């Protein structure tokens, strides 16, 4: 589920980047959220009706929506300022931060191997950020480009969002978590129409609607994945998105990342793959040690 969600999110990001420099970020978020409700409601109907959208924690939904909305604003703006692959790689700081936050806030057990991979992944993110740094600047305000700064701040709020999803999963359905997030974002972004929206052409309209549909499917898959595994375990699977981002960025936008971005991405992906390998080894060992039940 997490791997499939990265494919849909990469498609969504490509659509947002294509349209991003022509429309206000509030309008982009509106299409992303409003049309994401369609697959969510269809899946809710297939799952048995509106009762699956019942919530016991409206306040926690609101907090999750707030961090998610901030992350979306930062991420969408970064996409308009950076190449697709660069924005994606910088967003990989989120899995690193999620693993750290899960250890301290959710009390998830993170061993020395995963901590080591987290450190390596963080180094990879720093290397990928180098093209967007002004190391000779005497003013800290110009040390990092606006796009890179927004991408990294968006990664931090994304990590808090992942932690909120993990908490909500204890009492809420995955569909209700995705539904209330998109509903709150739809209502909030609709208010920005008073500050001016642009009427999209047919191609842009199709892409904006597509960003919502693919984003909605990705949201459901991602949210549901946290029901079956811990946040620190699933976080590394986000790294797979770099494959789709590199391909779409090259084919659609003719973007060839800087060597340091590719090097940083390789380090981050390697760290993520190591964690996945380690989790599989631990799972196999646990299965071997589990007692075998016999019947008379």
C-alpha positions, 0 to 999 in steps of 0.5 A: 500500500505504501509503495502504491501510494508513492506512485500516485503521489508522484503523479500528483506532484507532476501535475501540480508542478506543471500547473503551479506557476500559473495558479495560486497555491490555494486554488491548487490545494482546492482541486487537490483536496476537493477531487480527492474526496471522490475516490474516498467516498466511493471506497467508503460506499463500497466498505459499507456506507457513511458509518465508516466515516464516523469519528471519535476524535474530531479535535485530533482530525483538526490537528492532523489537517492543520499540519497536513495543510501546512505541509501541502502549502510548503510542498506545492510552493516548493514544487513551483520553485524547484525541479521535481526530483529536487523537491522530492529528495528534500521531502525525504527529510520527512521519513528521517524525522518521522522515525525520530519522532516515532521513537520519542512520541509513540515509544516505538522501538528503534534499534541501532541499525535503524538509528544508523540508517537515519543518520546516513539518510539525513547526511544524504538529504544535506548533500542533496540540499547543497545546490540550493545553499549559498555557502558564501552568504554572510546573511543566514536569511540567504543561506538557503533558497526559498524553495529548499527551505519550504521543502524542508519545513514541509518535510517537518510538518509531514513527519508530524502528520504521519505521527498524527495518522498513527495515533488516529489509526487506533480508533479511526478508519483509514477512510475517515482519516483521509476524508476529514483531512480532505474535507477540512482542506477543501473548505479552508482552501475555498476561502482563498478564492476571495483573494483571486483565482485563475480560470484554468484551460481544459488541459490544466483543468484535467491535470488539476482534477487528476491531481486530486484523484491521484492524491486521494488514492495515494492518501487512502493507501498511505493512511491505511498502510499505517494501520498494519505497520509502525510509522518508523517501519513504513517511513523508508518506503517513501524513498521509492518515490525518487524513482518516479520523480526522476523519471517524470521530471526528465520526461515531462520537464526535461530536468536533469538533477545536479550530481550532488542531488543524485548522490544525496538521493542514492545515499537516502535510498540506500539507507531506506533499503537497508532499513527495509532489509533489516526489518525483513530479517527481524521479521523472519527471526521473530517467525522462527522463534514463535512457538508452533501450535499443534492440535491433538 
